Amino acid sequence: MSCLTAAKVALAGIKGEKTLAELPELFDTHPHQITAWKGQLQEWTAGLFGPGGAPSEAAPVVDLKSLHAKIG
């Protein structure tokens, strides 16, 4: 199963629109695998959107004075 499919299954589990008993029938996946993917997705997103966030490229420094001078 692809990572994208696993993410869709995990997201469906997190949404809660279907029960854990219904999801394996829809996605032909074992309930334990769905639970594992849900946990992985929650950990990943907590790291991404939680305190500190994910490391990202530093935004370039913008010299506002020179930009204002250009536009007058």
N, CA, C and O atoms as a Maestro MAE file, in Angstrom:
{
 s_m_m2io_version
 :::
 2.0.0
}

f_m_ct {
 s_m_title
 :::
 protein
 m_atom[288] {
  # First column is atom index #
  i_m_mmod_type
  r_m_x_coord
  r_m_y_coord
  r_m_z_coord
  i_m_residue_number
  s_m_chain_name
  s_m_pdb_residue_name
  s_m_pdb_atom_name
  i_m_atomic_number
  :::
  1 25 0.857 -1.172 0.000 1 A "MET " " N  " 7
  2 3 0.000 0.000 0.000 1 A "MET " " CA " 6
  3 2 0.905 1.237 0.000 1 A "MET " " C  " 6
  4 15 1.911 1.283 0.709 1 A "MET " " O  " 8
  5 25 0.539 2.218 -0.790 2 A "SER " " N  " 7
  6 3 1.371 3.407 -0.910 2 A "SER " " CA " 6
  7 2 1.233 4.305 0.314 2 A "SER " " C  " 6
  8 15 0.288 4.177 1.092 2 A "SER " " O  " 8
  9 25 2.181 5.206 0.467 3 A "CYS " " N  " 7
  10 3 2.146 6.151 1.584 3 A "CYS " " CA " 6
  11 2 0.917 7.046 1.498 3 A "CYS " " C  " 6
  12 15 0.315 7.391 2.515 3 A "CYS " " O  " 8
  13 25 0.552 7.417 0.281 4 A "LEU " " N  " 7
  14 3 -0.619 8.265 0.093 4 A "LEU " " CA " 6
  15 2 -1.889 7.542 0.528 4 A "LEU " " C  " 6
  16 15 -2.758 8.136 1.166 4 A "LEU " " O  " 8
  17 25 -1.994 6.277 0.188 5 A "THR " " N  " 7
  18 3 -3.155 5.487 0.595 5 A "THR " " CA " 6
  19 2 -3.175 5.324 2.105 5 A "THR " " C  " 6
  20 15 -4.232 5.432 2.727 5 A "THR " " O  " 8
  21 25 -2.019 5.067 2.698 6 A "ALA " " N  " 7
  22 3 -1.943 4.936 4.153 6 A "ALA " " CA " 6
  23 2 -2.367 6.234 4.830 6 A "ALA " " C  " 6
  24 15 -3.043 6.213 5.859 6 A "ALA " " O  " 8
  25 25 -1.968 7.359 4.252 7 A "ALA " " N  " 7
  26 3 -2.358 8.652 4.820 7 A "ALA " " CA " 6
  27 2 -3.860 8.853 4.710 7 A "ALA " " C  " 6
  28 15 -4.480 9.376 5.637 7 A "ALA " " O  " 8
  29 25 -4.455 8.448 3.596 8 A "LYS " " N  " 7
  30 3 -5.908 8.567 3.433 8 A "LYS " " CA " 6
  31 2 -6.641 7.716 4.455 8 A "LYS " " C  " 6
  32 15 -7.632 8.157 5.038 8 A "LYS " " O  " 8
  33 25 -6.160 6.499 4.675 9 A "VAL " " N  " 7
  34 3 -6.775 5.602 5.646 9 A "VAL " " CA " 6
  35 2 -6.656 6.192 7.043 9 A "VAL " " C  " 6
  36 15 -7.626 6.205 7.800 9 A "VAL " " O  " 8
  37 25 -5.469 6.679 7.387 10 A "ALA " " N  " 7
  38 3 -5.249 7.270 8.709 10 A "ALA " " CA " 6
  39 2 -6.132 8.494 8.909 10 A "ALA " " C  " 6
  40 15 -6.716 8.675 9.978 10 A "ALA " " O  " 8
  41 25 -6.229 9.325 7.895 11 A "LEU " " N  " 7
  42 3 -7.055 10.520 7.980 11 A "LEU " " CA " 6
  43 2 -8.526 10.156 8.142 11 A "LEU " " C  " 6
  44 15 -9.244 10.800 8.908 11 A "LEU " " O  " 8
  45 25 -8.974 9.140 7.435 12 A "ALA " " N  " 7
  46 3 -10.353 8.679 7.583 12 A "ALA " " CA " 6
  47 2 -10.602 8.202 9.011 12 A "ALA " " C  " 6
  48 15 -11.676 8.428 9.568 12 A "ALA " " O  " 8
  49 25 -9.613 7.546 9.598 13 A "GLY " " N  " 7
  50 3 -9.745 7.094 10.983 13 A "GLY " " CA " 6
  51 2 -9.790 8.239 11.963 13 A "GLY " " C  " 6
  52 15 -10.527 8.191 12.948 13 A "GLY " " O  " 8
  53 25 -9.004 9.276 11.701 14 A "ILE " " N  " 7
  54 3 -8.969 10.429 12.589 14 A "ILE " " CA " 6
  55 2 -10.251 11.244 12.479 14 A "ILE " " C  " 6
  56 15 -10.745 11.766 13.478 14 A "ILE " " O  " 8
  57 25 -10.787 11.354 11.276 15 A "LYS " " N  " 7
  58 3 -12.023 12.114 11.075 15 A "LYS " " CA " 6
  59 2 -13.164 11.557 11.925 15 A "LYS " " C  " 6
  60 15 -13.986 12.314 12.442 15 A "LYS " " O  " 8
  61 25 -13.211 10.235 12.067 16 A "GLY " " N  " 7
  62 3 -14.232 9.616 12.897 16 A "GLY " " CA " 6
  63 2 -15.586 9.469 12.222 16 A "GLY " " C  " 6
  64 15 -16.580 9.188 12.891 16 A "GLY " " O  " 8
  65 25 -15.642 9.654 10.907 17 A "GLU " " N  " 7
  66 3 -16.917 9.504 10.201 17 A "GLU " " CA " 6
  67 2 -17.321 8.037 10.099 17 A "GLU " " C  " 6
  68 15 -18.505 7.719 9.990 17 A "GLU " " O  " 8
  69 25 -16.344 7.158 10.135 18 A "LYS " " N  " 7
  70 3 -16.581 5.712 10.118 18 A "LYS " " CA " 6
  71 2 -15.942 5.124 11.365 18 A "LYS " " C  " 6
  72 15 -14.974 5.671 11.894 18 A "LYS " " O  " 8
  73 25 -16.484 4.013 11.829 19 A "THR " " N  " 7
  74 3 -15.922 3.354 13.005 19 A "THR " " CA " 6
  75 2 -14.686 2.555 12.609 19 A "THR " " C  " 6
  76 15 -14.442 2.307 11.428 19 A "THR " " O  " 8
  77 25 -13.923 2.160 13.602 20 A "LEU " " N  " 7
  78 3 -12.735 1.344 13.339 20 A "LEU " " CA " 6
  79 2 -13.139 -0.015 12.770 20 A "LEU " " C  " 6
  80 15 -12.335 -0.657 12.093 20 A "LEU " " O  " 8
  81 25 -14.341 -0.457 13.025 21 A "ALA " " N  " 7
  82 3 -14.830 -1.708 12.458 21 A "ALA " " CA " 6
  83 2 -15.198 -1.545 10.980 21 A "ALA " " C  " 6
  84 15 -15.093 -2.501 10.211 21 A "ALA " " O  " 8
  85 25 -15.625 -0.357 10.580 22 A "GLU " " N  " 7
  86 3 -16.018 -0.120 9.193 22 A "GLU " " CA " 6
  87 2 -14.827 0.149 8.273 22 A "GLU " " C  " 6
  88 15 -14.851 -0.227 7.101 22 A "GLU " " O  " 8
  89 25 -13.800 0.791 8.794 23 A "LEU " " N  " 7
  90 3 -12.659 1.182 7.971 23 A "LEU " " CA " 6
  91 2 -11.930 0.011 7.315 23 A "LEU " " C  " 6
  92 15 -11.582 0.117 6.139 23 A "LEU " " O  " 8
  93 25 -11.678 -1.101 8.013 24 A "PRO " " N  " 7
  94 3 -10.983 -2.215 7.354 24 A "PRO " " CA " 6
  95 2 -11.753 -2.762 6.154 24 A "PRO " " C  " 6
  96 15 -11.149 -3.213 5.181 24 A "PRO " " O  " 8
  97 25 -13.080 -2.724 6.222 25 A "GLU " " N  " 7
  98 3 -13.879 -3.199 5.092 25 A "GLU " " CA " 6
  99 2 -13.745 -2.259 3.900 25 A "GLU " " C  " 6
  100 15 -13.697 -2.704 2.753 25 A "GLU " " O  " 8
  101 25 -13.684 -0.961 4.173 26 A "LEU " " N  " 7
  102 3 -13.567 0.022 3.095 26 A "LEU " " CA " 6
  103 2 -12.205 -0.007 2.422 26 A "LEU " " C  " 6
  104 15 -12.105 0.133 1.203 26 A "LEU " " O  " 8
  105 25 -11.151 -0.191 3.222 27 A "PHE " " N  " 7
  106 3 -9.788 -0.070 2.709 27 A "PHE " " CA " 6
  107 2 -9.039 -1.398 2.624 27 A "PHE " " C  " 6
  108 15 -7.867 -1.422 2.249 27 A "PHE " " O  " 8
  109 25 -9.703 -2.504 2.969 28 A "ASP " " N  " 7
  110 3 -9.077 -3.826 2.937 28 A "ASP " " CA " 6
  111 2 -7.759 -3.822 3.709 28 A "ASP " " C  " 6
  112 15 -6.718 -4.242 3.202 28 A "ASP " " O  " 8
  113 25 -7.832 -3.340 4.938 29 A "THR " " N  " 7
  114 3 -6.660 -3.213 5.804 29 A "THR " " CA " 6
  115 2 -7.027 -3.696 7.205 29 A "THR " " C  " 6
  116 15 -8.177 -3.564 7.623 29 A "THR " " O  " 8
  117 25 -6.071 -4.245 7.922 30 A "HIS " " N  " 7
  118 3 -6.304 -4.740 9.278 30 A "HIS " " CA " 6
  119 2 -6.512 -3.561 10.240 30 A "HIS " " C  " 6
  120 15 -5.846 -2.536 10.099 30 A "HIS " " O  " 8
  121 25 -7.417 -3.688 11.206 31 A "PRO " " N  " 7
  122 3 -7.670 -2.599 12.160 31 A "PRO " " CA " 6
  123 2 -6.421 -2.144 12.912 31 A "PRO " " C  " 6
  124 15 -6.269 -0.956 13.195 31 A "PRO " " O  " 8
  125 25 -5.529 -3.074 13.236 32 A "HIS " " N  " 7
  126 3 -4.303 -2.707 13.949 32 A "HIS " " CA " 6
  127 2 -3.418 -1.805 13.085 32 A "HIS " " C  " 6
  128 15 -2.759 -0.900 13.597 32 A "HIS " " O  " 8
  129 25 -3.407 -2.057 11.768 33 A "GLN " " N  " 7
  130 3 -2.609 -1.226 10.865 33 A "GLN " " CA " 6
  131 2 -3.194 0.182 10.798 33 A "GLN " " C  " 6
  132 15 -2.454 1.165 10.771 33 A "GLN " " O  " 8
  133 25 -4.513 0.278 10.772 34 A "ILE " " N  " 7
  134 3 -5.167 1.587 10.745 34 A "ILE " " CA " 6
  135 2 -4.837 2.365 12.010 34 A "ILE " " C  " 6
  136 15 -4.536 3.557 11.952 34 A "ILE " " O  " 8
  137 25 -4.893 1.688 13.151 35 A "THR " " N  " 7
  138 3 -4.557 2.331 14.428 35 A "THR " " CA " 6
  139 2 -3.107 2.811 14.426 35 A "THR " " C  " 6
  140 15 -2.810 3.903 14.911 35 A "THR " " O  " 8
  141 25 -2.209 1.998 13.884 36 A "ALA " " N  " 7
  142 3 -0.794 2.389 13.820 36 A "ALA " " CA " 6
  143 2 -0.613 3.609 12.927 36 A "ALA " " C  " 6
  144 15 0.109 4.539 13.285 36 A "ALA " " O  " 8
  145 25 -1.258 3.609 11.777 37 A "TRP " " N  " 7
  146 3 -1.137 4.743 10.857 37 A "TRP " " CA " 6
  147 2 -1.731 6.010 11.449 37 A "TRP " " C  " 6
  148 15 -1.197 7.102 11.253 37 A "TRP " " O  " 8
  149 25 -2.837 5.867 12.174 38 A "LYS " " N  " 7
  150 3 -3.428 7.035 12.841 38 A "LYS " " CA " 6
  151 2 -2.430 7.636 13.828 38 A "LYS " " C  " 6
  152 15 -2.242 8.852 13.868 38 A "LYS " " O  " 8
  153 25 -1.795 6.781 14.621 39 A "GLY " " N  " 7
  154 3 -0.810 7.254 15.588 39 A "GLY " " CA " 6
  155 2 0.366 7.941 14.930 39 A "GLY " " C  " 6
  156 15 0.833 8.977 15.402 39 A "GLY " " O  " 8
  157 25 0.849 7.362 13.829 40 A "GLN " " N  " 7
  158 3 1.972 7.959 13.110 40 A "GLN " " CA " 6
  159 2 1.594 9.315 12.533 40 A "GLN " " C  " 6
  160 15 2.382 10.259 12.595 40 A "GLN " " O  " 8
  161 25 0.398 9.415 11.976 41 A "LEU " " N  " 7
  162 3 -0.053 10.679 11.406 41 A "LEU " " CA " 6
  163 2 -0.204 11.739 12.489 41 A "LEU " " C  " 6
  164 15 0.172 12.893 12.284 41 A "LEU " " O  " 8
  165 25 -0.746 11.358 13.633 42 A "GLN " " N  " 7
  166 3 -0.916 12.307 14.730 42 A "GLN " " CA " 6
  167 2 0.426 12.773 15.281 42 A "GLN " " C  " 6
  168 15 0.585 13.950 15.606 42 A "GLN " " O  " 8
  169 25 1.387 11.871 15.391 43 A "GLU " " N  " 7
  170 3 2.724 12.258 15.856 43 A "GLU " " CA " 6
  171 2 3.382 13.203 14.869 43 A "GLU " " C  " 6
  172 15 3.967 14.213 15.261 43 A "GLU " " O  " 8
  173 25 3.288 12.877 13.593 44 A "TRP " " N  " 7
  174 3 3.916 13.700 12.564 44 A "TRP " " CA " 6
  175 2 3.308 15.093 12.523 44 A "TRP " " C  " 6
  176 15 4.034 16.085 12.468 44 A "TRP " " O  " 8
  177 25 1.989 15.177 12.551 45 A "THR " " N  " 7
  178 3 1.347 16.487 12.481 45 A "THR " " CA " 6
  179 2 1.563 17.278 13.763 45 A "THR " " C  " 6
  180 15 1.634 18.506 13.717 45 A "THR " " O  " 8
  181 25 1.668 16.611 14.896 46 A "ALA " " N  " 7
  182 3 1.951 17.331 16.142 46 A "ALA " " CA " 6
  183 2 3.334 17.961 16.070 46 A "ALA " " C  " 6
  184 15 3.532 19.083 16.535 46 A "ALA " " O  " 8
  185 25 4.280 17.253 15.495 47 A "GLY " " N  " 7
  186 3 5.618 17.802 15.324 47 A "GLY " " CA " 6
  187 2 5.647 18.926 14.305 47 A "GLY " " C  " 6
  188 15 6.435 19.865 14.418 47 A "GLY " " O  " 8
  189 25 4.784 18.821 13.315 48 A "LEU " " N  " 7
  190 3 4.756 19.824 12.260 48 A "LEU " " CA " 6
  191 2 4.083 21.105 12.721 48 A "LEU " " C  " 6
  192 15 4.587 22.198 12.464 48 A "LEU " " O  " 8
  193 25 2.943 20.980 13.403 49 A "PHE " " N  " 7
  194 3 2.167 22.138 13.787 49 A "PHE " " CA " 6
  195 2 2.273 22.478 15.274 49 A "PHE " " C  " 6
  196 15 1.737 23.494 15.719 49 A "PHE " " O  " 8
  197 25 2.958 21.639 16.037 50 A "GLY " " N  " 7
  198 3 3.082 21.870 17.469 50 A "GLY " " CA " 6
  199 2 4.132 22.915 17.782 50 A "GLY " " C  " 6
  200 15 4.661 23.571 16.883 50 A "GLY " " O  " 8
  201 25 4.433 23.067 19.067 51 A "PRO " " N  " 7
  202 3 5.437 24.046 19.475 51 A "PRO " " CA " 6
  203 2 6.768 23.803 18.774 51 A "PRO " " C  " 6
  204 15 7.276 22.682 18.743 51 A "PRO " " O  " 8
  205 25 7.311 24.852 18.225 52 A "GLY " " N  " 7
  206 3 8.587 24.749 17.521 52 A "GLY " " CA " 6
  207 2 8.419 24.415 16.063 52 A "GLY " " C  " 6
  208 15 9.215 24.860 15.235 52 A "GLY " " O  " 8
  209 25 7.398 23.636 15.720 53 A "GLY " " N  " 7
  210 3 7.139 23.285 14.328 53 A "GLY " " CA " 6
  211 2 8.285 22.512 13.712 53 A "GLY " " C  " 6
  212 15 9.290 22.224 14.361 53 A "GLY " " O  " 8
  213 25 8.114 22.192 12.480 54 A "ALA " " N  " 7
  214 3 9.148 21.473 11.757 54 A "ALA " " CA " 6
  215 2 10.232 22.441 11.311 54 A "ALA " " C  " 6
  216 15 9.949 23.598 10.999 54 A "ALA " " O  " 8
  217 25 11.450 21.976 11.284 55 A "PRO " " N  " 7
  218 3 12.502 22.857 10.797 55 A "PRO " " CA " 6
  219 2 12.237 23.219 9.339 55 A "PRO " " C  " 6
  220 15 11.926 22.356 8.518 55 A "PRO " " O  " 8
  221 25 12.359 24.459 9.043 56 A "SER " " N  " 7
  222 3 12.132 24.899 7.671 56 A "SER " " CA " 6
  223 2 13.263 25.815 7.258 56 A "SER " " C  " 6
  224 15 14.075 26.251 8.074 56 A "SER " " O  " 8
  225 25 13.290 26.088 5.989 57 A "GLU " " N  " 7
  226 3 14.318 26.988 5.497 57 A "GLU " " CA " 6
  227 2 14.065 28.375 6.068 57 A "GLU " " C  " 6
  228 15 12.920 28.817 6.163 57 A "GLU " " O  " 8
  229 25 15.128 29.051 6.443 58 A "ALA " " N  " 7
  230 3 14.989 30.396 6.988 58 A "ALA " " CA " 6
  231 2 14.492 31.335 5.906 58 A "ALA " " C  " 6
  232 15 14.935 31.279 4.759 58 A "ALA " " O  " 8
  233 25 13.571 32.193 6.288 59 A "ALA " " N  " 7
  234 3 13.053 33.166 5.339 59 A "ALA " " CA " 6
  235 2 14.157 34.172 5.029 59 A "ALA " " C  " 6
  236 15 14.917 34.557 5.917 59 A "ALA " " O  " 8
  237 25 14.242 34.588 3.795 60 A "PRO " " N  " 7
  238 3 15.289 35.550 3.456 60 A "PRO " " CA " 6
  239 2 15.045 36.876 4.169 60 A "PRO " " C  " 6
  240 15 13.905 37.289 4.381 60 A "PRO " " O  " 8
  241 25 16.128 37.518 4.527 61 A "VAL " " N  " 7
  242 3 16.042 38.807 5.190 61 A "VAL " " CA " 6
  243 2 15.635 39.858 4.165 61 A "VAL " " C  " 6
  244 15 16.223 39.965 3.089 61 A "VAL " " O  " 8
  245 25 14.619 40.625 4.523 62 A "VAL " " N  " 7
  246 3 14.110 41.641 3.613 62 A "VAL " " CA " 6
  247 2 14.501 43.011 4.152 62 A "VAL " " C  " 6
  248 15 14.248 43.335 5.312 62 A "VAL " " O  " 8
  249 25 15.113 43.797 3.300 63 A "ASP " " N  " 7
  250 3 15.490 45.158 3.671 63 A "ASP " " CA " 6
  251 2 14.334 46.085 3.295 63 A "ASP " " C  " 6
  252 15 14.198 46.496 2.143 63 A "ASP " " O  " 8
  253 25 13.512 46.401 4.282 64 A "LEU " " N  " 7
  254 3 12.325 47.214 4.022 64 A "LEU " " CA " 6
  255 2 12.658 48.617 3.532 64 A "LEU " " C  " 6
  256 15 11.940 49.173 2.701 64 A "LEU " " O  " 8
  257 25 13.729 49.184 4.037 65 A "LYS " " N  " 7
  258 3 14.084 50.541 3.608 65 A "LYS " " CA " 6
  259 2 14.384 50.583 2.114 65 A "LYS " " C  " 6
  260 15 13.952 51.502 1.418 65 A "LYS " " O  " 8
  261 25 15.123 49.592 1.618 66 A "SER " " N  " 7
  262 3 15.444 49.593 0.189 66 A "SER " " CA " 6
  263 2 14.186 49.320 -0.646 66 A "SER " " C  " 6
  264 15 14.036 49.872 -1.736 66 A "SER " " O  " 8
  265 25 13.299 48.489 -0.149 67 A "LEU " " N  " 7
  266 3 12.065 48.232 -0.873 67 A "LEU " " CA " 6
  267 2 11.180 49.481 -0.921 67 A "LEU " " C  " 6
  268 15 10.595 49.795 -1.958 67 A "LEU " " O  " 8
  269 25 11.088 50.187 0.203 68 A "HIS " " N  " 7
  270 3 10.310 51.413 0.219 68 A "HIS " " CA " 6
  271 2 10.909 52.472 -0.698 68 A "HIS " " C  " 6
  272 15 10.189 53.254 -1.320 68 A "HIS " " O  " 8
  273 25 12.226 52.485 -0.770 69 A "ALA " " N  " 7
  274 3 12.899 53.452 -1.649 69 A "ALA " " CA " 6
  275 2 12.571 53.147 -3.116 69 A "ALA " " C  " 6
  276 15 12.431 54.062 -3.928 69 A "ALA " " O  " 8
  277 25 12.451 51.876 -3.443 70 A "LYS " " N  " 7
  278 3 12.155 51.497 -4.816 70 A "LYS " " CA " 6
  279 2 10.736 51.910 -5.245 70 A "LYS " " C  " 6
  280 15 10.514 52.302 -6.391 70 A "LYS " " O  " 8
  281 25 9.784 51.813 -4.306 71 A "ILE " " N  " 7
  282 3 8.412 52.134 -4.672 71 A "ILE " " CA " 6
  283 2 8.064 53.597 -4.414 71 A "ILE " " C  " 6
  284 15 6.991 54.065 -4.797 71 A "ILE " " O  " 8
  285 25 8.957 54.299 -3.776 72 A "GLY " " N  " 7
  286 3 8.768 55.726 -3.561 72 A "GLY " " CA " 6
  287 2 8.046 55.993 -2.310 72 A "GLY " " C  " 6
  288 15 7.802 57.152 -1.974 72 A "GLY " " O  " 8
  :::
 }
 m_bond[287] {
  # First column is bond index #
  i_m_from
  i_m_to
  i_m_order
  :::
  1 1 2 1
  2 2 3 1
  3 3 4 2
  4 3 5 1
  5 5 6 1
  6 6 7 1
  7 7 8 2
  8 7 9 1
  9 9 10 1
  10 10 11 1
  11 11 12 2
  12 11 13 1
  13 13 14 1
  14 14 15 1
  15 15 16 2
  16 15 17 1
  17 17 18 1
  18 18 19 1
  19 19 20 2
  20 19 21 1
  21 21 22 1
  22 22 23 1
  23 23 24 2
  24 23 25 1
  25 25 26 1
  26 26 27 1
  27 27 28 2
  28 27 29 1
  29 29 30 1
  30 30 31 1
  31 31 32 2
  32 31 33 1
  33 33 34 1
  34 34 35 1
  35 35 36 2
  36 35 37 1
  37 37 38 1
  38 38 39 1
  39 39 40 2
  40 39 41 1
  41 41 42 1
  42 42 43 1
  43 43 44 2
  44 43 45 1
  45 45 46 1
  46 46 47 1
  47 47 48 2
  48 47 49 1
  49 49 50 1
  50 50 51 1
  51 51 52 2
  52 51 53 1
  53 53 54 1
  54 54 55 1
  55 55 56 2
  56 55 57 1
  57 57 58 1
  58 58 59 1
  59 59 60 2
  60 59 61 1
  61 61 62 1
  62 62 63 1
  63 63 64 2
  64 63 65 1
  65 65 66 1
  66 66 67 1
  67 67 68 2
  68 67 69 1
  69 69 70 1
  70 70 71 1
  71 71 72 2
  72 71 73 1
  73 73 74 1
  74 74 75 1
  75 75 76 2
  76 75 77 1
  77 77 78 1
  78 78 79 1
  79 79 80 2
  80 79 81 1
  81 81 82 1
  82 82 83 1
  83 83 84 2
  84 83 85 1
  85 85 86 1
  86 86 87 1
  87 87 88 2
  88 87 89 1
  89 89 90 1
  90 90 91 1
  91 91 92 2
  92 91 93 1
  93 93 94 1
  94 94 95 1
  95 95 96 2
  96 95 97 1
  97 97 98 1
  98 98 99 1
  99 99 100 2
  100 99 101 1
  101 101 102 1
  102 102 103 1
  103 103 104 2
  104 103 105 1
  105 105 106 1
  106 106 107 1
  107 107 108 2
  108 107 109 1
  109 109 110 1
  110 110 111 1
  111 111 112 2
  112 111 113 1
  113 113 114 1
  114 114 115 1
  115 115 116 2
  116 115 117 1
  117 117 118 1
  118 118 119 1
  119 119 120 2
  120 119 121 1
  121 121 122 1
  122 122 123 1
  123 123 124 2
  124 123 125 1
  125 125 126 1
  126 126 127 1
  127 127 128 2
  128 127 129 1
  129 129 130 1
  130 130 131 1
  131 131 132 2
  132 131 133 1
  133 133 134 1
  134 134 135 1
  135 135 136 2
  136 135 137 1
  137 137 138 1
  138 138 139 1
  139 139 140 2
  140 139 141 1
  141 141 142 1
  142 142 143 1
  143 143 144 2
  144 143 145 1
  145 145 146 1
  146 146 147 1
  147 147 148 2
  148 147 149 1
  149 149 150 1
  150 150 151 1
  151 151 152 2
  152 151 153 1
  153 153 154 1
  154 154 155 1
  155 155 156 2
  156 155 157 1
  157 157 158 1
  158 158 159 1
  159 159 160 2
  160 159 161 1
  161 161 162 1
  162 162 163 1
  163 163 164 2
  164 163 165 1
  165 165 166 1
  166 166 167 1
  167 167 168 2
  168 167 169 1
  169 169 170 1
  170 170 171 1
  171 171 172 2
  172 171 173 1
  173 173 174 1
  174 174 175 1
  175 175 176 2
  176 175 177 1
  177 177 178 1
  178 178 179 1
  179 179 180 2
  180 179 181 1
  181 181 182 1
  182 182 183 1
  183 183 184 2
  184 183 185 1
  185 185 186 1
  186 186 187 1
  187 187 188 2
  188 187 189 1
  189 189 190 1
  190 190 191 1
  191 191 192 2
  192 191 193 1
  193 193 194 1
  194 194 195 1
  195 195 196 2
  196 195 197 1
  197 197 198 1
  198 198 199 1
  199 199 200 2
  200 199 201 1
  201 201 202 1
  202 202 203 1
  203 203 204 2
  204 203 205 1
  205 205 206 1
  206 206 207 1
  207 207 208 2
  208 207 209 1
  209 209 210 1
  210 210 211 1
  211 211 212 2
  212 211 213 1
  213 213 214 1
  214 214 215 1
  215 215 216 2
  216 215 217 1
  217 217 218 1
  218 218 219 1
  219 219 220 2
  220 219 221 1
  221 221 222 1
  222 222 223 1
  223 223 224 2
  224 223 225 1
  225 225 226 1
  226 226 227 1
  227 227 228 2
  228 227 229 1
  229 229 230 1
  230 230 231 1
  231 231 232 2
  232 231 233 1
  233 233 234 1
  234 234 235 1
  235 235 236 2
  236 235 237 1
  237 237 238 1
  238 238 239 1
  239 239 240 2
  240 239 241 1
  241 241 242 1
  242 242 243 1
  243 243 244 2
  244 243 245 1
  245 245 246 1
  246 246 247 1
  247 247 248 2
  248 247 249 1
  249 249 250 1
  250 250 251 1
  251 251 252 2
  252 251 253 1
  253 253 254 1
  254 254 255 1
  255 255 256 2
  256 255 257 1
  257 257 258 1
  258 258 259 1
  259 259 260 2
  260 259 261 1
  261 261 262 1
  262 262 263 1
  263 263 264 2
  264 263 265 1
  265 265 266 1
  266 266 267 1
  267 267 268 2
  268 267 269 1
  269 269 270 1
  270 270 271 1
  271 271 272 2
  272 271 273 1
  273 273 274 1
  274 274 275 1
  275 275 276 2
  276 275 277 1
  277 277 278 1
  278 278 279 1
  279 279 280 2
  280 279 281 1
  281 281 282 1
  282 282 283 1
  283 283 284 2
  284 283 285 1
  285 285 286 1
  286 286 287 1
  287 287 288 2
  :::
 }
}
